[in-house]
């Protein structure tokens, strides 16, 4: 009986303790529930140059910085990208991000047998024959039920440098029961070969007898089960070369071949022509940093076979050339040149702007239409036209030629540099090196210069009291309208402005602004001065302060605008300007003296001096001034 009481007492004590602990636990859990908030997803940051192949995680959310649109961050493929690509560059190319950066979701997928390059959202992606692993990019919205890593696992101990806040960790071997896990880097286990990846798992390492590392796998994430293999050794190398050549930087040209597909050429000669193109593609180291090449075939009508951005390496280009089939018809080269000028060298087709535009026209015998007018338009558009005539007309055949002396009417210059004559189609291969030597000599590609991109234009503006504030703004608008017609950059057309009264001041020089928007803003900021009218002194000032700093290879254009007769002599300053090669346009308004305008203007004065009766009509002369500038440029001898 005594013992039974003790047992009951002990049971009661245990029950009481249990109830106390239970109550305490409930209150504790309630307090924790109140205090603990659900942690936000920590998003690792990466730099623009980080490639997907360097990151082991099969699916992850990352944050890209701003500025990853730079072409030095290479991207391979379209929509599905080779893992050799910049992650952030691919995100911009796909349209998920813009150049300001942000969060993205990256998912690894199987390697592809080929990746096609394209231009999208300001990024030129490159083509690649094959790669072992791919990835796709989407908006950085985590999927429900999926846990994404807050720290990325890289394929080497030296993870790519990241901005402040980026979390990284070494790859860890899963612990064996009874042991302590030690960090292991993949550099220690690269001997295990990888198999092809699938859309649900990355390559597994092949089992190796006696190996303690062949079963390494990353820790599972969330509810997903992933099996991870090893990145081949070349991916781990910090000094690995790009899989695709960037091209020969010493021959950076945008090149179009216009090939003859007429019926008269025959199938055998057409194959010889294709082999010639393939030899050119092989000799040129095609790539985004060097030459790019497209092909137009013409017969009755022209058609683009592929454009500049279609193929980004020589091998892809040769494969595409082999697939070209003959069109047949006449040899309408003139129509093909016109088509090329209007359609081929556009930004959408891969025209880079920074590379000279070159067209090589191959013709069997002679064209069946006229080439002079289309070629002139092409030259004025900045296209350097070369002609290769194969089996040209004999003396007896010249009577059948549609346009006598068509060659000199077509090429960029008539000095022999832009034309090659081949006696037989079977000798065409001998012209590969002579042609490329000329095409790649960018300093001699004279037609790259146009009236739009080759001048230093200095405006000399009358700011005297008779002009007035409102009319002065009208004059500035006239200056802006002329300026915006030209291609403005540090290497193209440059703009400077001088304002004068009795005195003179340099509003801005040729080197001060190098973009069109900056130039237009600077013109808008010019303030009205007010004073007398010393035009002769203003011309001397402009020669000394503005045109003395003009580049030797630039045309020097002075556009002087005044509303009255000068208080000083203009004859000697004008003569000095003409002697120094400054082409001077004189524009007079209202009370300007027309005899002075003719003295100031370059000969013939009828092309270089203009008079308008009131300021409000000044805008009507914008097209005429621009037209005369270009007409004068295009009338220069082509020898």
C-alpha positions as CSV (number, residue, x, y, z in Angstrom):
1,X,0.0,0.0,0.0
2,X,2.8,2.4,0.9
3,X,4.6,1.6,-2.4
4,X,1.4,2.2,-4.4
5,X,1.0,5.6,-2.9
6,X,4.6,6.6,-3.9
7,X,4.1,5.4,-7.4
8,X,0.9,7.4,-7.7
9,X,2.6,10.4,-6.3
10,X,5.4,10.1,-8.8
11,X,3.0,9.7,-11.7
12,X,1.1,12.8,-10.6
13,X,4.4,14.8,-10.4
14,X,5.4,13.6,-13.9
15,X,2.0,14.6,-15.3
16,X,2.2,17.9,-13.6
17,X,5.7,18.6,-15.0
18,X,4.5,17.5,-18.5
19,X,1.5,20.0,-18.3
20,X,3.9,22.8,-17.2
21,X,6.3,22.1,-20.0
22,X,3.5,21.8,-22.6
23,X,2.1,25.2,-21.5
24,X,5.5,26.8,-21.6
25,X,6.1,25.4,-25.1
26,X,2.8,26.7,-26.4
27,X,3.6,30.2,-25.1
28,X,7.1,30.0,-26.4
29,X,5.9,29.0,-29.8
30,X,3.3,31.8,-29.8
31,X,6.1,34.2,-28.9
32,X,8.4,32.9,-31.7
33,X,5.5,33.1,-34.2
34,X,5.1,36.7,-33.3
35,X,8.8,37.5,-33.5
36,X,10.0,35.4,-36.4
37,X,9.2,36.8,-39.9
38,X,9.6,34.8,-43.0
39,X,13.0,35.6,-44.4
40,X,13.3,37.2,-47.8
41,X,15.0,35.3,-50.6
42,X,18.7,36.3,-50.7
43,X,19.6,36.9,-54.3
44,X,23.2,36.4,-55.3
45,X,24.8,39.1,-57.4
46,X,27.1,38.3,-60.4
47,X,29.2,40.4,-62.7
48,X,28.6,40.9,-66.4
49,X,31.4,38.5,-67.5
50,X,30.2,35.5,-65.5
51,X,29.4,32.5,-67.8
52,X,26.6,30.1,-67.1
53,X,29.1,27.1,-67.4
54,X,31.0,28.4,-64.4
55,X,28.0,28.0,-62.1
56,X,27.2,24.5,-61.1
57,X,23.6,25.1,-59.8
58,X,21.1,23.8,-62.3
59,X,18.5,26.5,-61.5
60,X,19.0,29.7,-59.7
61,X,18.0,33.4,-59.4
62,X,20.7,36.0,-59.7
63,X,20.9,39.8,-59.9
64,X,22.8,41.3,-62.9
65,X,24.5,44.8,-62.6
66,X,24.0,47.6,-65.1
67,X,26.1,47.9,-68.2
68,X,26.1,44.3,-69.5
69,X,25.1,45.3,-73.0
70,X,28.8,45.7,-73.9
71,X,29.9,43.5,-76.8
72,X,32.9,42.3,-74.9
73,X,30.5,40.1,-72.9
74,X,30.0,37.3,-75.5
75,X,26.7,35.6,-76.0
76,X,26.2,32.4,-78.1
77,X,22.8,31.5,-79.5
78,X,19.2,32.8,-79.6
79,X,16.6,32.0,-76.9
80,X,18.6,28.9,-75.9
81,X,22.2,29.9,-75.1
82,X,25.4,27.9,-74.9
83,X,26.7,27.8,-71.3
84,X,29.8,29.6,-72.6
85,X,27.7,32.8,-72.8
86,X,27.6,35.7,-70.4
87,X,24.5,35.1,-68.2
88,X,23.6,38.8,-68.0
89,X,24.4,39.4,-71.7
90,X,22.1,36.6,-72.7
91,X,19.4,38.1,-70.4
92,X,19.6,41.4,-72.3
93,X,19.6,39.6,-75.7
94,X,16.5,37.7,-74.8
95,X,14.7,40.8,-73.7
96,X,14.3,39.7,-70.1
97,X,16.6,42.6,-68.9
98,X,17.7,45.9,-70.3
99,X,21.1,47.5,-69.8
100,X,20.1,48.8,-66.3
101,X,20.3,45.2,-64.9
102,X,18.0,43.4,-62.5
103,X,17.0,39.9,-61.3
104,X,16.6,36.9,-63.6
105,X,15.8,33.2,-63.3
106,X,18.3,30.9,-65.0
107,X,17.6,27.2,-65.8
108,X,20.2,24.8,-67.3
109,X,19.0,22.6,-70.2
110,X,20.6,20.1,-72.6
111,X,23.5,21.0,-74.9
112,X,22.5,21.8,-78.5
113,X,23.9,20.6,-81.8
114,X,24.2,24.2,-82.9
115,X,23.4,27.7,-81.8
116,X,22.4,30.5,-84.2
117,X,23.6,34.0,-83.6
118,X,21.3,37.0,-84.0
119,X,21.0,40.7,-83.2
120,X,18.4,41.5,-80.5
121,X,17.9,44.3,-78.0
122,X,21.3,45.9,-78.7
123,X,23.3,42.6,-78.3
124,X,24.8,40.7,-81.2
125,X,24.9,37.0,-80.2
126,X,27.2,34.7,-82.1
127,X,26.8,31.3,-83.8
128,X,28.3,28.2,-82.4
129,X,28.4,24.7,-83.9
130,X,27.7,22.8,-80.7
131,X,28.2,23.0,-76.9
132,X,27.7,20.5,-74.2
133,X,25.3,22.5,-72.0
134,X,22.7,25.2,-72.5
135,X,20.6,27.5,-70.4
136,X,17.5,29.6,-70.8
137,X,16.6,32.9,-69.1
138,X,13.3,34.2,-67.7
139,X,12.0,36.9,-65.4
140,X,13.4,36.6,-61.9
141,X,10.2,35.5,-60.2
142,X,10.7,32.5,-58.0
143,X,8.3,29.6,-58.7
144,X,6.1,28.5,-55.8
145,X,7.4,25.4,-53.9
146,X,11.0,25.8,-55.3
147,X,13.9,26.8,-53.1
148,X,16.6,28.7,-54.9
149,X,20.2,28.9,-53.6
150,X,21.1,32.0,-51.7
151,X,24.8,31.3,-52.6
152,X,26.1,30.1,-55.9
153,X,28.3,27.1,-56.3
154,X,31.1,27.7,-58.8
155,X,33.2,25.1,-60.7
156,X,36.6,26.3,-59.3
157,X,37.9,27.6,-56.0
158,X,38.5,31.0,-57.6
159,X,35.0,32.2,-58.2
160,X,34.5,35.1,-60.5
161,X,34.7,38.4,-58.7
162,X,31.4,39.8,-57.8
163,X,30.1,43.1,-56.5
164,X,29.5,43.7,-52.8
165,X,26.9,41.4,-51.5
166,X,27.5,38.4,-53.8
167,X,27.5,35.1,-51.9
168,X,29.6,32.2,-53.1
169,X,30.7,28.9,-51.7
170,X,33.0,26.0,-52.5
171,X,31.5,22.7,-53.8
172,X,31.1,20.3,-50.9
173,X,31.3,16.6,-50.8
174,X,28.1,15.1,-49.2
175,X,29.0,13.8,-45.7
176,X,29.4,10.1,-45.1
177,X,27.7,8.8,-41.9
178,X,30.2,9.1,-39.0
179,X,32.5,11.5,-40.8
180,X,32.8,15.2,-41.1
181,X,32.2,16.8,-44.5
182,X,35.2,18.6,-46.0
183,X,35.0,21.2,-48.8
184,X,36.2,19.8,-52.1
185,X,36.7,21.7,-55.3
186,X,35.9,20.4,-58.7
187,X,39.4,20.9,-59.9
188,X,40.2,17.7,-57.9
189,X,37.8,15.6,-59.9
190,X,37.9,16.7,-63.5
191,X,39.1,13.3,-64.6
192,X,35.6,12.0,-64.6
193,X,34.1,12.3,-68.2
194,X,30.7,13.8,-68.7
195,X,27.8,12.3,-70.6
196,X,25.1,14.3,-72.6
197,X,22.8,16.4,-70.4
198,X,19.0,16.1,-70.5
199,X,16.4,18.7,-69.8
200,X,16.0,17.3,-66.2
201,X,19.5,16.4,-65.3
202,X,23.0,17.5,-66.1
203,X,25.8,15.1,-67.0
204,X,26.7,12.3,-64.6
205,X,30.3,11.4,-64.0
206,X,31.2,7.9,-65.2
207,X,31.9,5.5,-62.3
208,X,35.5,4.8,-61.6
209,X,36.8,1.8,-59.7
210,X,38.3,2.8,-56.5
211,X,37.4,6.4,-56.9
212,X,36.0,8.2,-53.9
213,X,34.9,11.2,-55.9
214,X,32.9,9.7,-58.7
215,X,29.6,9.8,-56.7
216,X,29.8,13.5,-55.8
217,X,26.5,15.3,-56.2
218,X,25.3,18.7,-55.1
219,X,22.7,18.9,-52.3
220,X,19.1,18.8,-53.6
221,X,17.2,22.1,-53.7
222,X,13.6,22.3,-52.5
223,X,11.5,19.4,-53.7
224,X,13.5,19.0,-57.0
225,X,16.0,16.1,-57.4
226,X,19.0,17.0,-59.6
227,X,22.0,15.0,-60.6
228,X,25.0,16.9,-61.4
229,X,28.0,16.0,-63.5
230,X,31.3,17.7,-64.0
231,X,32.3,20.5,-66.3
232,X,35.0,19.5,-68.7
233,X,38.5,20.7,-68.0
234,X,38.5,23.4,-70.7
235,X,35.6,25.1,-69.1
236,X,37.5,25.3,-65.8
237,X,40.6,26.9,-67.3
238,X,40.8,30.6,-66.4
239,X,42.7,31.2,-69.6
240,X,40.5,29.2,-72.1
241,X,40.1,30.6,-75.6
242,X,36.8,31.6,-77.0
243,X,35.3,28.8,-79.1
244,X,34.6,31.2,-82.0
245,X,37.1,33.6,-83.5
246,X,36.3,37.3,-83.1
247,X,37.6,37.9,-86.6
248,X,40.6,39.7,-88.0
249,X,40.6,43.2,-86.5
250,X,43.0,44.3,-89.2
251,X,40.2,43.8,-91.8
252,X,37.1,45.1,-90.1
253,X,34.8,45.7,-93.1
254,X,31.1,45.1,-93.8
255,X,31.3,43.2,-97.1
256,X,28.7,42.4,-99.7
257,X,29.2,40.1,-102.7
258,X,26.9,40.6,-105.6
259,X,27.2,37.4,-107.6
260,X,26.0,36.7,-111.2
261,X,23.3,34.0,-111.3
262,X,22.3,34.6,-114.9
263,X,21.6,31.8,-117.3
264,X,24.5,32.7,-119.5
265,X,27.0,31.7,-116.8
266,X,26.1,28.0,-116.8
267,X,26.1,25.6,-113.9
268,X,29.8,24.8,-114.0
269,X,30.9,28.4,-113.9
270,X,28.3,29.2,-111.2
271,X,30.0,26.4,-109.1
272,X,33.4,28.1,-109.7
273,X,31.9,31.4,-108.5
274,X,30.6,29.7,-105.4
275,X,34.0,28.1,-104.8
276,X,35.6,31.6,-105.1
277,X,33.3,32.9,-102.4
278,X,34.1,30.0,-100.2
279,X,37.9,30.7,-100.7
280,X,37.3,34.3,-99.8
281,X,35.3,33.3,-96.6
282,X,38.2,30.9,-95.7
283,X,40.9,33.6,-96.3
284,X,38.9,36.2,-94.4
285,X,38.8,35.5,-90.6
286,X,35.1,36.2,-90.3
287,X,33.9,37.4,-86.9
288,X,32.2,40.2,-85.0
289,X,35.5,42.0,-84.4
290,X,36.7,41.6,-88.0
291,X,35.1,41.3,-91.4
292,X,31.4,40.3,-91.9
293,X,30.1,39.1,-95.2
294,X,26.8,38.7,-96.9
295,X,25.8,37.7,-100.4
296,X,23.2,39.0,-103.0
297,X,22.6,36.9,-106.1
298,X,21.2,38.7,-109.2
299,X,19.7,37.6,-112.5
300,X,16.5,39.3,-113.7
301,X,16.0,40.5,-110.2
302,X,18.3,40.5,-107.1
303,X,17.7,38.6,-103.8
304,X,19.8,38.5,-100.6
305,X,21.1,35.0,-99.9
306,X,22.1,36.0,-96.4
307,X,23.0,39.3,-94.7
308,X,25.9,40.5,-92.6
309,X,24.7,39.2,-89.3
310,X,23.6,35.7,-90.4
311,X,26.9,34.0,-90.1
312,X,29.6,35.0,-87.6
313,X,32.4,32.6,-88.5
314,X,34.1,31.4,-91.7
315,X,32.9,27.8,-91.4
316,X,29.2,28.7,-91.2
317,X,29.6,31.1,-94.0
318,X,31.2,28.4,-96.3
319,X,28.4,26.0,-95.5
320,X,25.8,28.7,-96.4
321,X,27.6,29.5,-99.7
322,X,27.5,25.8,-100.7
323,X,23.7,25.8,-100.4
324,X,23.2,28.8,-102.8
325,X,21.3,27.7,-106.0
326,X,21.4,29.5,-109.3
327,X,18.6,31.9,-110.1
328,X,18.9,32.3,-113.9
329,X,17.8,35.1,-116.1
330,X,19.7,38.2,-117.3
331,X,22.7,39.9,-115.7
332,X,21.0,43.0,-114.3
333,X,23.8,44.2,-112.1
334,X,22.5,47.8,-112.0
335,X,19.3,46.6,-110.5
336,X,21.3,44.5,-107.9
337,X,23.4,47.6,-106.9
338,X,20.3,49.6,-106.4
339,X,18.8,46.9,-104.3
340,X,21.9,46.6,-102.2
341,X,22.1,50.3,-101.5
342,X,18.5,50.6,-100.4
343,X,18.3,47.3,-98.4
344,X,21.5,45.5,-97.6
345,X,23.6,47.9,-95.5
346,X,21.1,48.6,-92.8
347,X,21.4,48.2,-89.0
348,X,18.8,45.5,-89.1
349,X,20.9,43.5,-91.5
350,X,24.1,43.8,-89.4
351,X,25.6,47.0,-90.7
352,X,27.9,48.2,-87.8
353,X,28.4,51.8,-88.8
354,X,32.0,51.7,-87.5
355,X,33.2,49.5,-90.4
356,X,33.5,50.6,-94.0
357,X,30.8,49.3,-96.4
358,X,32.3,47.4,-99.4
359,X,30.5,45.8,-102.3
360,X,32.2,43.4,-104.8
361,X,30.2,42.9,-108.0
362,X,31.1,39.8,-110.0
363,X,29.8,39.9,-113.6
364,X,30.0,37.4,-116.4
365,X,31.1,39.5,-119.5
366,X,29.0,42.6,-119.0
367,X,25.8,43.7,-117.3
368,X,22.5,43.6,-119.3
369,X,21.3,46.9,-117.7
370,X,22.9,50.2,-116.9
371,X,25.0,50.6,-113.7
372,X,26.1,54.3,-113.7
373,X,23.1,55.9,-111.8
374,X,22.7,53.1,-109.2
375,X,26.5,53.1,-108.6
376,X,26.6,56.9,-108.2
377,X,23.8,56.6,-105.5
378,X,25.8,53.8,-103.8
379,X,29.0,55.9,-103.8
380,X,27.1,58.8,-102.3
381,X,25.8,56.5,-99.6
382,X,29.4,55.6,-98.6
383,X,29.6,52.2,-100.3
384,X,33.0,51.3,-101.8
385,X,32.2,49.5,-105.1
386,X,34.6,47.0,-106.6
387,X,34.0,45.2,-109.9
388,X,35.3,41.8,-111.0
389,X,34.6,41.3,-114.7
390,X,35.2,37.7,-115.9
391,X,35.6,37.0,-119.6
392,X,34.9,40.5,-120.5
393,X,33.8,41.7,-124.0
394,X,36.2,41.4,-126.8
395,X,36.6,44.1,-129.4
396,X,34.0,42.4,-131.6
397,X,31.6,42.0,-128.7
398,X,31.7,45.6,-127.4
399,X,29.0,46.6,-129.8
400,X,26.6,44.4,-127.8
401,X,27.5,46.0,-124.4
402,X,24.5,47.9,-123.0
403,X,26.5,50.6,-121.4
404,X,30.0,51.4,-122.9
405,X,32.7,52.0,-120.3
406,X,30.4,50.7,-117.6
407,X,33.3,49.7,-115.4
408,X,34.6,53.3,-114.8
409,X,31.0,54.5,-114.4
410,X,30.5,52.0,-111.5
411,X,33.6,51.7,-109.4
412,X,34.4,53.9,-106.4
413,X,37.5,55.4,-108.1
414,X,38.7,55.0,-111.7
415,X,42.4,54.6,-110.8
416,X,42.4,50.8,-111.2
417,X,42.3,50.0,-107.5
418,X,38.6,49.1,-107.6
419,X,38.5,46.9,-110.7
420,X,39.8,43.4,-111.5
421,X,39.6,41.8,-114.9
422,X,39.8,38.0,-115.2
423,X,40.3,36.4,-118.6
424,X,38.7,33.0,-117.7
425,X,36.4,31.7,-115.0
426,X,39.0,29.0,-114.4
427,X,41.5,31.7,-113.3
428,X,39.1,33.4,-110.9
429,X,40.7,31.7,-107.8
430,X,43.9,33.7,-108.5
431,X,42.2,36.9,-107.6
432,X,41.3,36.0,-104.0
433,X,44.4,37.5,-102.4
434,X,44.7,40.6,-104.7
435,X,41.1,41.4,-103.9
436,X,41.3,40.9,-100.2
437,X,44.5,43.0,-100.0
438,X,42.6,45.9,-101.5
439,X,39.3,45.3,-99.5
440,X,41.2,45.2,-96.2
441,X,43.2,48.3,-96.9
442,X,40.6,50.5,-95.2
443,X,42.7,53.6,-95.4
444,X,42.3,53.5,-99.2
445,X,38.6,52.9,-99.2
446,X,37.8,56.4,-100.4
447,X,34.1,56.0,-100.9
448,X,33.6,55.5,-97.1
449,X,33.7,59.3,-96.9
450,X,30.4,61.0,-97.8
451,X,29.2,64.6,-97.6
452,X,27.4,63.5,-94.4
453,X,30.4,62.2,-92.4
454,X,33.6,64.0,-93.6
455,X,33.4,67.7,-92.7
456,X,34.3,70.2,-89.9
457,X,31.4,72.7,-90.1
458,X,31.9,76.1,-88.4
459,X,29.0,78.4,-88.0
460,X,29.8,82.1,-87.7
461,X,26.7,83.9,-86.4
462,X,26.0,87.7,-86.3
463,X,24.8,88.6,-82.8
464,X,24.6,92.4,-83.4
465,X,21.9,94.6,-82.0
466,X,19.9,94.8,-85.2
467,X,19.2,91.0,-85.0
468,X,17.2,91.0,-81.7
469,X,16.5,88.2,-79.3
470,X,13.6,86.6,-81.2
471,X,15.4,86.6,-84.5
472,X,18.5,85.3,-82.9
473,X,16.6,82.2,-81.8
474,X,15.4,81.8,-85.4
475,X,19.0,81.8,-86.5
476,X,19.9,79.2,-83.9
477,X,17.1,77.0,-85.2
478,X,18.5,77.3,-88.7
479,X,21.9,76.2,-87.4
480,X,20.4,73.2,-85.6
481,X,18.4,72.1,-88.7
482,X,21.5,72.1,-90.8
483,X,23.6,70.3,-88.1
484,X,21.1,67.5,-87.6
485,X,21.3,66.4,-91.2
486,X,24.9,65.2,-90.7
487,X,26.5,62.2,-89.1
488,X,28.1,63.6,-86.0
489,X,30.8,61.9,-84.0
490,X,34.4,62.3,-83.0
491,X,35.5,60.7,-86.3
492,X,32.6,61.9,-88.5
493,X,31.3,65.4,-89.1
494,X,32.1,67.9,-86.3
495,X,30.4,71.2,-85.5
496,X,31.7,74.4,-84.0
497,X,30.0,77.9,-83.4
498,X,31.4,81.4,-83.2
499,X,29.2,84.5,-82.4
500,X,30.4,88.0,-83.2
501,X,29.5,91.7,-82.8
502,X,32.4,94.2,-82.6
503,X,34.0,91.4,-80.7
504,X,34.0,87.6,-81.1
505,X,33.6,84.6,-78.9
506,X,33.9,80.8,-79.4
507,X,30.6,79.3,-78.2
508,X,32.1,75.8,-78.7
509,X,34.8,74.1,-80.8
510,X,35.0,71.0,-82.9
511,X,36.3,68.9,-80.1
512,X,33.8,69.9,-77.4
513,X,30.8,67.8,-78.4
514,X,30.8,64.4,-80.2
515,X,27.1,63.4,-80.4
516,X,24.2,64.9,-82.3
517,X,22.1,65.4,-79.2
518,X,24.9,67.2,-77.4
519,X,25.5,69.5,-80.4
520,X,21.8,70.4,-80.6
521,X,21.7,71.1,-76.8
522,X,24.8,73.3,-77.1
523,X,23.3,75.3,-79.9
524,X,20.1,75.8,-77.9
525,X,22.2,77.2,-75.0
526,X,24.0,79.9,-77.0
527,X,23.0,83.3,-75.6
528,X,22.3,86.4,-77.6
529,X,25.2,88.9,-77.3
530,X,24.2,92.3,-79.0
531,X,26.6,94.9,-80.3
532,X,28.1,96.0,-83.7
533,X,28.9,94.1,-86.9
534,X,32.6,93.4,-87.6
535,X,32.3,90.5,-90.0
536,X,35.9,90.6,-91.3
537,X,37.3,90.3,-87.8
538,X,34.9,87.4,-87.2
539,X,36.2,85.5,-90.2
540,X,39.8,85.9,-89.0
541,X,38.8,84.8,-85.5
542,X,37.0,81.7,-86.8
543,X,40.1,80.7,-88.9
544,X,42.4,81.1,-85.9
545,X,40.2,79.7,-83.1
546,X,38.1,77.2,-84.9
547,X,39.5,76.0,-88.2
548,X,43.1,75.9,-87.1
549,X,42.1,72.9,-85.0
550,X,40.3,71.1,-87.9
551,X,41.6,67.7,-88.9
552,X,43.7,67.3,-92.0
553,X,41.4,64.8,-93.6
554,X,38.2,66.9,-93.1
555,X,36.5,69.2,-95.5
556,X,36.4,72.7,-93.8
557,X,33.0,74.4,-94.2
558,X,32.3,77.9,-92.9
559,X,28.6,79.0,-92.9
560,X,28.5,82.7,-92.0
561,X,25.1,84.3,-91.2
562,X,24.6,88.1,-91.0
563,X,21.8,90.6,-91.2
564,X,23.8,93.8,-92.2
565,X,26.8,95.4,-93.8
566,X,30.1,94.9,-92.0
567,X,31.8,97.8,-90.2
568,X,35.2,96.5,-91.3
569,X,36.6,95.1,-94.6
570,X,35.8,91.5,-95.5
571,X,37.8,91.1,-98.6
572,X,41.2,90.1,-97.2
573,X,39.8,87.8,-94.5
574,X,37.7,86.1,-97.1
575,X,40.7,85.6,-99.4
576,X,42.7,84.1,-96.5
577,X,39.9,81.7,-95.8
578,X,39.7,80.6,-99.4
579,X,43.5,80.2,-99.6
580,X,43.4,77.9,-96.5
581,X,40.9,75.7,-98.2
582,X,37.9,76.7,-96.2
583,X,34.7,76.4,-98.3
584,X,32.6,79.4,-97.3
585,X,28.9,79.9,-97.5
586,X,27.5,83.4,-96.9
587,X,23.9,83.8,-95.9
588,X,22.5,87.3,-95.7
589,X,19.2,88.4,-94.1
590,X,17.2,91.7,-94.5
591,X,19.8,94.5,-94.5
592,X,22.8,92.3,-95.5
593,X,24.9,93.7,-98.4
594,X,24.7,91.2,-101.3
595,X,28.0,92.4,-102.8
596,X,29.7,91.5,-99.5
597,X,28.1,88.1,-99.5
598,X,29.5,87.4,-102.9
599,X,33.0,88.4,-101.8
600,X,32.8,86.2,-98.7
601,X,31.4,83.1,-100.5
602,X,33.6,80.5,-102.2
603,X,33.5,80.6,-106.1
604,X,31.1,80.2,-107.7
605,X,29.2,82.7,-105.5
606,X,25.8,81.6,-107.0
607,X,26.3,78.2,-105.3
608,X,27.7,79.6,-102.0
609,X,25.8,82.8,-101.2
610,X,22.1,83.1,-100.3
611,X,19.9,86.1,-99.5
612,X,16.6,86.0,-97.7
613,X,14.4,89.1,-97.1
614,X,13.3,88.3,-93.5
615,X,14.3,86.0,-90.7
616,X,11.0,84.0,-90.8
617,X,11.9,82.7,-94.3
618,X,15.4,81.5,-93.3
619,X,14.2,77.9,-92.8
620,X,13.4,77.6,-96.5
621,X,17.1,77.6,-97.3
622,X,18.0,74.6,-95.1
623,X,17.5,72.0,-97.9
624,X,19.3,74.2,-100.5
625,X,22.4,74.7,-98.4
626,X,22.6,71.0,-97.6
627,X,22.0,70.0,-101.2
628,X,24.8,72.3,-102.4
629,X,27.2,71.0,-99.8
630,X,26.6,67.4,-101.0
631,X,26.6,68.3,-104.7
632,X,30.0,69.9,-104.3
633,X,31.3,66.9,-102.5
634,X,30.0,64.4,-105.0
635,X,31.3,66.3,-108.0
636,X,34.9,65.7,-106.9
637,X,37.0,63.8,-109.5
638,X,37.0,60.0,-109.1
639,X,40.5,59.4,-110.2
